[in-house]
Amino acid sequence: MDNIRFVLVMAMLMISYMLWESWQIDYGPKPQAFISDKPTVAGNSDKGTATAPSQPSASQSGSNATPVAAAPTDKIITVKTDVFALEIDTQGGTLRNLDLLQYAHEKVNTVVDKAYALIGMDAPEKNLSPIRLFDNSPENLFLAQSGLVASDNSAAGPDHHATFSAEKTAYVLQEGQEQLSIPLTWTNDQGLRVTKTFTFKRGSYAISLEHKVSNQSPKPWTGRQYDQLLRIEHSDKSGNNFIRTFSGGVVYTDKDKYKKINYEDMGDNLNVTSQGGWSAMIQHYFASAWIPPADQENHFYTKALNDARYVIGSYSPDTTIQANGEGVFNAQLYAGPKIQPVLEALAPGLELTVDYSWLTVIAKPIYWLLNEIHGFVDNWGVAILGVTLFIKLLFFKLSKASFQSMAKMRKIQPRLKELQERYADDRQKFNTEMMAMYKREKVNPLGGCLPIMVQIPVFISLYWVLIETVELRQADFALWIQDLSAQDPFYLLPILYGITMKIQQGLNPAPIDPLQAQVMKMFPIVFTVFFLFFPSGLVLYWICNNSLSIIQQWYITKHVLEGDSHAHH
């Protein structure tokens, strides 16, 4: 039992170290971004954009493809809503430089600032600028592109190289206004007119896209719409770690469901057809996804371009618009935080972009419970405490049996030491006598290991929930804990955790082996050091878990010992 418990605790220590490494990747210093010496400009067909697969670009389709240039190619439209500040390039109607106004890089901790002021020092500067999702800069290139491509011998439609015209260069969602529509127009000399409209709604991170085609030519026009995300390789982390958040592409289809695609695998040129579905680029806390209509058959693709640029997207079936007729193509673009209820309402499986890896089956119920409790208490820290209490109640019977086993082990500990001294030179005899004593006293030597075995997957799952759940990002708890996803600025929670671990360790039977006993005594210190850099929400969970375990274990140990005393009398 001692050896098994020792191995399990060592395994827990190793897992904690790997989680700490992962946390350092997510929250620690980031490596300096590589800046290409070849500038990338949105709308530049050679360096900044990609063409839908198997389709000619406008410049390759002959004289019929020449659009009427109604605006200079560097004309930019600025858009501001209550959640977005972004730009639309009139060359292609490409979305770029999209800032999430409600999500800053860092958060000011007023308690920490006051503490620095009391000691006469300036608080560390915070980056309070909003998170930029789409980005036109070469070192962080990320664009949302869309367009129409013609089929057969039809005149070329406006792809993301075409030049559109717009009525205004700035749009703002005004107070009391629920919706903002931004139309862009394109025409050619063949009588084809396209109105490309982006629609933004108050409080929503979903953007509607519509291509309305008016065919005033004397013959039918056949074409399809494509939507794609172009990005250079992005990572929130560096190095190879056992547990890490995923950054890359995702495709959801009716056959394969949720499928992650690493950047290097996009060069394999995915070619999949599915009813409905969606394609996305995801990163820590945020996702960007093109969602074509669910009632049509969509073709999904990936491409790898030069200069470490990658494309993921889809295109619709061919649609024919008769002469003097009209047709409409639609899609939705989500660009924002990975809030599961919001994503789930937009498209099937979109909530899976909150990537809990192989522990999704455990992590999703934990998130659901966390979200439900938060709905009542309106405090994510209190919700974590509620989840901890629920988990303790769920495993109460198992924990009770385990604590009873450890209490019995603690009771026979002096006799085990006597046996060890008596048979110091005969290890086999000692093991035989020890197992006989376990049998007489009805002690299960493995019983005390069960809580650790059960808590390891729960611990890792909760870690994933705290790391991946954007609602916990910069969420207040109480007093100086004003960001549950960040480490405790004063390190008080990790120290309190170490104290609770030491108390709990004192209630457990000490290992008979003196070396193991000395190593076990070091664990509260070692775990405290690791937890100095863990998210405070995770440390809060373990303090509450340890405290409840101490109460339960103290009561059971006292009950077992008193019961044995009464039995002897």
C-alpha positions in Angstrom: 0.0 0.0 0.0 2.8 2.4 0.9 4.6 1.9 -2.4 1.4 2.2 -4.5 0.4 5.4 -2.6 4.0 6.8 -3.0 3.9 6.1 -6.8 0.5 7.7 -7.2 1.6 10.8 -5.4 4.7 11.0 -7.5 2.5 10.7 -10.6 0.4 13.5 -9.3 3.5 15.6 -8.8 4.6 14.9 -12.4 1.2 15.8 -13.7 1.3 19.0 -11.7 4.7 19.9 -13.2 3.4 19.3 -16.7 0.3 21.4 -16.0 2.5 24.1 -14.6 4.6 24.0 -17.9 1.4 24.4 -19.9 0.3 27.3 -17.7 3.6 29.0 -18.3 3.0 28.6 -22.0 -0.4 30.1 -21.8 0.4 32.9 -19.4 4.1 33.2 -19.3 6.4 35.5 -21.5 5.7 35.0 -25.2 8.6 34.6 -27.7 9.2 37.5 -30.0 7.2 37.3 -33.1 9.0 36.7 -36.4 8.6 39.6 -38.8 8.9 38.7 -42.4 11.1 40.9 -44.6 8.4 40.6 -47.3 5.5 42.8 -46.5 2.0 41.3 -46.8 -0.8 43.6 -47.9 -4.4 42.6 -47.8 -5.7 42.3 -51.4 -2.3 41.6 -52.9 -2.9 38.4 -54.9 0.7 37.4 -54.8 1.4 37.8 -51.1 -1.6 38.5 -49.0 -4.5 36.4 -50.3 -5.5 33.0 -51.6 -7.8 31.8 -54.3 -10.5 29.2 -53.8 -9.2 25.9 -55.0 -9.7 24.8 -58.6 -11.0 28.2 -59.4 -9.4 30.9 -61.6 -8.7 34.3 -60.1 -10.1 37.4 -61.8 -6.9 38.1 -63.5 -6.8 34.7 -65.1 -10.3 34.6 -66.6 -9.9 36.8 -69.7 -11.4 40.2 -70.7 -14.9 39.3 -69.5 -13.6 39.2 -65.9 -12.4 42.8 -65.8 -14.4 44.7 -63.1 -15.3 48.3 -63.2 -13.0 50.0 -60.7 -15.2 52.2 -58.5 -12.8 52.9 -55.7 -9.0 53.0 -55.1 -7.5 49.7 -54.1 -6.3 51.1 -50.7 -9.8 52.3 -49.6 -10.6 51.1 -46.1 -14.0 51.1 -44.4 -14.0 51.4 -40.6 -16.7 49.7 -38.6 -17.5 50.0 -34.9 -20.2 48.2 -32.9 -20.6 47.6 -29.2 -18.4 44.5 -29.5 -16.2 45.1 -32.6 -13.9 47.7 -34.0 -12.7 46.5 -37.4 -11.8 47.4 -41.0 -13.2 46.2 -44.3 -10.9 46.4 -47.3 -12.8 47.4 -50.4 -10.5 45.2 -52.4 -12.3 41.9 -52.0 -14.4 43.0 -49.0 -11.9 41.4 -46.7 -12.3 41.7 -43.0 -9.1 42.8 -41.1 -7.8 44.4 -38.0 -10.8 43.2 -35.9 -10.6 44.2 -32.2 -12.7 42.6 -29.5 -13.6 45.7 -27.5 -14.8 43.8 -24.4 -11.7 41.7 -24.1 -8.5 43.5 -23.1 -5.1 41.8 -23.1 -4.7 42.4 -19.3 -6.8 43.6 -16.4 -6.0 46.2 -13.8 -6.0 44.7 -10.2 -6.9 47.6 -8.0 -5.9 45.8 -4.8 -2.4 45.2 -6.2 -2.1 48.8 -7.4 -3.0 50.0 -3.9 -0.4 47.7 -2.4 2.2 49.1 -4.7 1.1 52.6 -3.8 1.4 51.9 0.0 5.1 50.9 -0.4 5.8 53.9 -2.7 6.2 52.0 -5.9 4.6 52.2 -9.3 2.5 49.2 -10.2 3.6 47.2 -13.3 2.1 48.6 -16.5 -0.8 46.7 -18.0 -1.6 46.2 -21.7 -5.3 47.4 -21.7 -5.7 47.4 -25.4 -8.4 45.0 -26.8 -7.5 41.6 -28.2 -7.0 41.8 -32.0 -8.3 38.8 -33.8 -8.1 39.5 -37.5 -4.9 41.4 -38.2 -3.4 42.9 -41.4 0.2 43.2 -40.0 2.7 40.8 -41.7 3.8 39.3 -38.4 0.2 38.4 -37.2 -1.5 38.1 -40.6 -5.1 36.8 -40.2 -7.9 37.7 -42.6 -11.5 36.7 -43.3 -12.0 36.5 -47.1 -15.0 35.7 -49.3 -16.1 36.0 -52.8 -17.8 34.6 -55.9 -16.2 32.5 -58.6 -17.8 31.7 -61.9 -18.2 28.2 -63.4 -18.1 27.1 -67.0 -18.0 30.0 -69.4 -19.8 32.5 -67.2 -18.3 35.9 -66.7 -16.0 36.1 -63.6 -17.6 37.1 -60.4 -16.0 39.3 -57.7 -13.5 37.2 -55.7 -11.4 38.6 -52.9 -9.1 40.4 -55.4 -12.0 42.4 -56.9 -12.5 46.1 -56.1 -15.8 47.1 -54.5 -17.3 50.5 -54.0 -19.0 51.7 -50.8 -21.3 54.7 -49.9 -19.3 55.6 -46.8 -15.8 55.0 -45.3 -17.0 54.8 -41.7 -19.9 53.0 -40.0 -20.9 53.1 -36.4 -23.7 51.2 -34.6 -25.5 54.1 -32.8 -27.1 54.0 -29.4 -30.5 52.3 -29.6 -29.6 50.8 -33.0 -29.9 47.0 -33.1 -28.4 46.3 -36.5 -25.8 47.7 -38.8 -25.6 46.8 -42.5 -22.7 47.7 -44.8 -23.3 47.2 -48.5 -20.4 47.0 -51.0 -21.1 47.0 -54.8 -19.3 45.6 -57.8 -20.2 45.6 -61.5 -18.6 44.5 -64.7 -19.2 45.4 -68.3 -21.2 42.3 -69.0 -24.2 43.4 -66.9 -23.4 41.5 -63.7 -24.0 43.5 -60.5 -23.1 42.1 -57.1 -24.0 43.7 -53.7 -21.9 42.3 -50.9 -23.5 43.1 -47.5 -22.1 42.5 -44.0 -24.6 42.8 -41.2 -23.7 43.3 -37.6 -26.1 43.0 -34.6 -25.8 44.5 -31.2 -24.1 42.3 -28.7 -23.4 39.6 -31.3 -20.1 38.2 -32.5 -21.8 36.6 -35.5 -21.5 38.6 -38.7 -23.9 37.8 -41.6 -22.6 37.9 -45.2 -24.8 38.1 -48.3 -23.9 38.2 -51.9 -26.9 39.4 -54.0 -26.3 38.8 -57.7 -28.3 40.8 -60.3 -27.7 39.3 -63.7 -28.7 41.9 -66.3 -26.7 40.1 -69.1 -28.4 38.3 -71.9 -27.3 34.8 -70.8 -27.4 32.8 -67.6 -24.6 33.2 -65.0 -23.4 30.2 -63.0 -21.1 30.5 -60.0 -20.6 29.8 -56.3 -19.7 31.5 -53.1 -16.5 30.7 -51.1 -15.6 31.8 -47.6 -12.1 31.3 -46.2 -9.7 32.2 -43.4 -6.1 33.1 -44.2 -3.6 33.0 -41.4 0.1 32.7 -40.8 1.0 30.0 -38.3 -0.1 31.1 -34.9 0.6 29.7 -31.5 -0.2 30.8 -27.9 2.7 28.7 -26.8 6.1 27.3 -27.6 7.8 24.0 -27.1 6.3 20.5 -26.9 4.3 19.7 -23.8 2.1 16.9 -22.6 -0.9 19.1 -22.1 -1.4 22.2 -24.2 -4.2 24.2 -25.8 -4.7 23.7 -29.5 -4.2 26.4 -32.1 -5.0 25.6 -35.7 -7.8 24.7 -38.1 -11.0 22.8 -37.4 -13.6 21.4 -39.9 -16.9 20.0 -38.8 -18.8 17.7 -41.2 -21.7 15.4 -40.9 -19.4 12.4 -41.4 -16.3 13.1 -39.4 -17.8 15.6 -37.0 -15.2 17.7 -35.2 -11.8 17.4 -36.8 -8.7 19.4 -35.8 -6.2 20.2 -38.5 -2.6 21.3 -37.6 -1.1 24.0 -39.8 1.4 21.7 -41.3 -1.4 19.3 -42.3 -3.3 22.0 -44.2 -0.8 21.4 -47.1 -2.5 18.0 -47.7 -5.3 20.0 -49.4 -8.4 18.7 -47.6 -11.3 18.0 -50.0 -14.5 17.0 -48.2 -18.2 17.5 -49.0 -20.8 17.7 -46.3 -24.3 18.8 -45.7 -24.0 21.9 -43.5 -20.8 22.0 -41.4 -18.4 24.8 -40.8 -14.6 25.6 -40.9 -12.6 27.6 -38.3 -9.3 28.8 -37.0 -9.2 28.4 -33.2 -6.8 29.6 -30.5 -6.8 30.0 -26.8 -10.1 31.5 -25.7 -11.2 32.8 -29.2 -12.4 31.3 -32.4 -13.1 32.5 -36.0 -15.5 30.3 -38.0 -17.2 30.5 -41.4 -20.7 28.9 -41.2 -22.3 28.3 -44.5 -26.1 27.5 -44.7 -26.9 24.2 -43.0 -29.5 23.2 -45.7 -27.0 23.1 -48.5 -24.1 20.8 -49.5 -20.8 22.5 -48.8 -17.3 21.7 -50.0 -14.5 22.2 -47.4 -10.9 22.7 -48.3 -7.5 23.6 -46.9 -4.3 25.0 -48.5 -0.8 25.9 -47.6 0.7 28.9 -49.3 4.1 30.5 -49.4 5.6 32.3 -46.4 3.9 30.0 -43.9 0.4 31.1 -44.8 -2.5 28.7 -44.4 -6.1 28.7 -45.7 -9.2 26.9 -44.5 -12.7 27.4 -45.9 -15.6 26.1 -47.9 -17.6 26.8 -51.1 -21.2 26.4 -52.0 -22.8 24.3 -54.8 -23.0 25.9 -58.2 -26.0 28.1 -58.6 -27.4 29.4 -61.9 -29.0 32.8 -62.2 -31.0 33.3 -65.3 -30.7 36.3 -67.6 -32.4 39.3 -66.0 -32.8 37.4 -62.8 -31.4 37.6 -59.2 -29.8 35.2 -56.8 -28.5 35.3 -53.2 -25.6 33.5 -51.5 -25.4 33.6 -47.7 -23.0 32.6 -44.9 -22.2 33.6 -41.3 -18.9 34.5 -39.8 -18.3 34.1 -36.0 -15.3 36.0 -34.6 -15.1 36.2 -30.9 -14.8 34.4 -27.5 -15.5 30.7 -27.2 -18.7 31.0 -25.1 -20.2 27.5 -25.3 -23.9 28.3 -25.1 -23.5 31.0 -27.7 -21.6 28.7 -30.1 -24.0 25.9 -29.6 -26.9 28.0 -30.7 -25.1 29.0 -33.9 -24.1 25.7 -35.4 -24.0 22.0 -34.4 -20.6 21.2 -32.8 -19.3 24.7 -32.8 -19.1 24.6 -28.9 -16.4 21.9 -29.4 -14.0 24.7 -30.3 -13.7 25.0 -26.5 -11.1 22.2 -26.7 -10.9 20.0 -23.7 -8.9 17.4 -25.6 -9.4 13.7 -24.7 -11.1 14.6 -21.4 -14.1 16.3 -23.0 -16.4 13.6 -21.6 -15.6 14.8 -18.0 -14.8 18.4 -18.7 -18.1 19.3 -20.4 -20.3 18.2 -17.5 -18.0 20.2 -15.1 -18.4 23.3 -17.3 -22.2 22.8 -17.4 -22.3 22.5 -13.6 -20.0 25.5 -13.2 -22.2 27.6 -15.6 -25.4 26.5 -13.9 -24.1 27.4 -10.4 -22.8 30.8 -11.7 -26.3 31.5 -13.0 -27.5 31.5 -9.4 -24.5 33.1 -7.5 -23.1 35.4 -10.3 -19.6 34.8 -9.1 -17.2 32.4 -10.8 -15.1 31.8 -7.7 -18.2 30.9 -5.7 -19.2 28.6 -8.6 -15.9 26.8 -8.4 -16.5 26.3 -4.7 -20.0 24.9 -5.5 -18.5 22.5 -8.1 -16.0 21.3 -5.5 -18.7 20.6 -3.0 -20.7 18.7 -5.6 -17.7 16.6 -6.6 -17.1 15.8 -2.9 -20.7 14.7 -2.5 -20.6 12.7 -5.7 -17.6 10.7 -4.4 -18.7 10.7 -0.8 -19.3 7.0 -0.5 -16.0 6.2 -2.2 -14.1 8.8 0.0 -15.8 7.5 3.1 -14.6 3.9 2.5 -11.2 5.2 1.6 -10.8 7.3 4.7 -12.1 4.4 6.8 -9.3 2.3 5.3 -6.7 4.9 6.0 -8.0 5.3 9.6 -7.6 1.6 10.2 -4.2 1.8 8.7 -3.3 4.6 11.1 -4.6 2.5 14.0 -2.4 -0.5 13.2 0.6 1.6 12.3 2.5 1.0 15.6 2.1 -2.8 15.2 3.4 -2.6 11.7 6.5 -0.8 12.9 7.0 -3.6 15.5 6.8 -6.2 12.8 9.2 -4.3 10.6 11.7 -4.2 13.5 11.2 -7.8 14.4 11.7 -9.1 10.8 14.2 -6.5 9.7 16.4 -9.2 8.2 13.6 -11.3 6.7 11.7 -9.2 4.2 9.6 -12.1 3.0 8.5 -13.0 6.5 7.6 -9.4 7.2 5.4 -9.2 4.1 3.7 -12.5 5.1 3.0 -11.3 8.6 1.9 -7.8 7.4 -0.7 -9.3 5.0 -2.0 -11.6 7.8 -2.5 -8.5 10.0 -4.3 -6.8 7.2 -6.6 -9.8 6.9 -7.3 -10.0 10.6 -8.0 -6.3 10.9 -10.0 -6.3 7.7 -7.8 -3.5 6.2 -7.7 -2.9 2.5 -4.1 -1.7 1.8 -5.2 -0.2 -1.5 -8.3 1.6 -0.1 -6.5 4.8 0.6 -5.2 5.1 -2.9 -8.7 5.4 -4.5 -9.3 9.1 -3.9 -6.0 9.9 -5.7 -6.8 7.7 -8.6 -10.3 9.2 -9.0 -9.2 12.8 -8.5 -6.4 12.7 -11.1 -8.7 12.8 -14.2 -11.1 15.2 -12.4 -8.1 17.4 -11.5 -6.9 17.5 -15.2 -10.4 18.1 -16.5 -11.0 21.0 -14.1 -7.7 22.4 -15.2 -8.9 22.3 -18.8 -12.1 23.9 -17.9 -10.3 26.8 -16.1 -7.8 27.2 -18.9 -10.2 27.0 -21.8 -13.4 28.7 -20.4 -13.2 32.3 -21.5 -15.9 33.3 -19.0 -13.3 32.8 -16.3 -10.7 35.0 -18.0 -10.2 38.1 -15.8 -13.3 37.1 -13.7 -13.4 38.5 -10.2 -13.7 36.3 -7.0 -13.2 38.4 -3.9 -10.7 40.7 -2.2 -7.4 40.6 -4.1 -8.4 37.7 -6.4 -9.6 39.7 -9.4 -8.7 37.3 -12.1 -9.4 33.6 -11.6 -7.4 32.6 -14.7 -4.2 34.3 -13.4 -1.9 33.4 -10.5 -2.5 34.8 -7.1 -0.6 38.2 -7.1 0.3 37.8 -3.4 0.7 34.0 -3.4 -1.6 33.6 -0.4 -3.8 30.9 -1.9 -0.9 28.6 -2.7 0.5 29.0 0.8 -3.0 28.3 2.2 -3.1 25.2 0.0 0.2 24.0 1.3 -1.1 24.3 4.9 -4.2 22.3 4.1 -2.1 19.7 2.4 0.1 19.4 5.5 -2.9 19.1 7.8 -4.4 16.4 5.6 -1.1 14.6 5.4 -1.0 14.5 9.2 -4.3 12.6 9.2 -2.9 9.9 6.9 -0.8 7.0 8.1 2.9 7.7 7.5 4.8 5.3 5.2 6.8 2.6 7.1 9.8 3.2 4.9 11.8 6.1 6.5 13.0 7.4 3.1 9.4 7.5 1.7 8.3 9.2 4.9 10.9 11.9 4.4 10.0 12.4 0.8 6.3 12.6 1.6 7.0 15.3 4.1 8.4 17.4 1.3 5.3 17.2 -0.9 3.4 20.1 0.8 6.4 22.4 0.1 6.9 21.1 -3.5 3.2 21.4 -4.4 3.0 24.9 -2.9 5.9 26.0 -5.1 4.1 24.6 -8.2 0.8 26.2 -7.2 2.5 29.6 -6.9 2.1 29.8 -10.7 -1.2 28.1 -11.2 -4.5 29.9 -12.0 -5.9 31.1 -8.7 -9.3 29.4 -9.6 -7.6 26.0 -9.7 -5.8 26.6 -6.4 -9.1 27.8 -4.9 -10.6 24.4 -6.0 -7.9 22.5 -4.2 -8.1 24.5 -1.0 -11.8 23.9 -0.8 -11.3 20.2 -1.7 -8.6 19.7 0.9 -10.6 21.5 3.6 -13.7 19.3 3.0 -11.4 16.2 3.0 -9.8 17.3 6.3 -13.3 17.6 7.9 -14.5 14.3 6.5 -11.2 12.5 7.3 -10.9 13.9 10.8 -14.5 12.8 11.6 -14.0 9.3 10.2 -10.6 8.8 11.9 -12.0 9.9 15.2 -15.1 7.7 14.8 -13.0 4.6 13.9 -10.5 5.1 16.8 -13.3 5.8 19.3 -15.3 2.8 18.0 -12.2 0.6 18.5 -11.7 1.9 22.0 -15.3 1.2 23.0 -15.0 -2.3 21.5 -12.0 -3.0 23.7 -13.9 -1.8 26.8 
